[in-house]
Each structure stands twice: as structure tokens, then as C-alpha cells.
Amino acid sequence: MTRFVDQHRHAYGVEPICAELPIAPSTYYEHKRRRREPQAVFGAFAWGHRAS
């Protein structure tokens, strides 16, 4: 679903697309952040903390 949003976000924007799909904009942005910063997710699991 994030791929679809990525492909159309420049034409429609993230929030309007997410309003029509079963995904919250915050979920989309969190997924994008985790893909950019995989060490943040790994570090959280390694230390027993959730990523923020």
C-alpha cells in the first residue's frame, strides 16, 4: 500500500490518498521512517525498547 501512496503522492498528497485507503497517514510516515532508518528499529529491538 505504501508503494501506491508513493506513486501517487505528488499528484494527490498523502492525506487524501490515505483517507480513501485503510491506512492512517501516520502509519505511512512511520513505515517510510523505518525504511530510511533501519538501525533505529534494530537498535530498539537489540536493547528491548520500542522505536519511537
Rosetta blueprint (number, residue, H / E / L):
1 M L
2 T H
3 R H
4 F H
5 V H
6 D H
7 Q H
8 H H
9 R H
10 H H
11 A H
12 Y H
13 G L
14 V H
15 E H
16 P H
17 I H
18 C H
19 A H
20 E H
21 L L
22 P L
23 I L
24 A L
25 P H
26 S H
27 T H
28 Y H
29 Y H
30 E H
31 H H
32 K H
33 R H
34 R H
35 R H
36 R H
37 E L
38 P H
39 Q H
40 A H
41 V H
42 F H
43 G H
44 A H
45 F H
46 A H
47 W H
48 G L
49 H L
50 R L
51 A L
52 S L
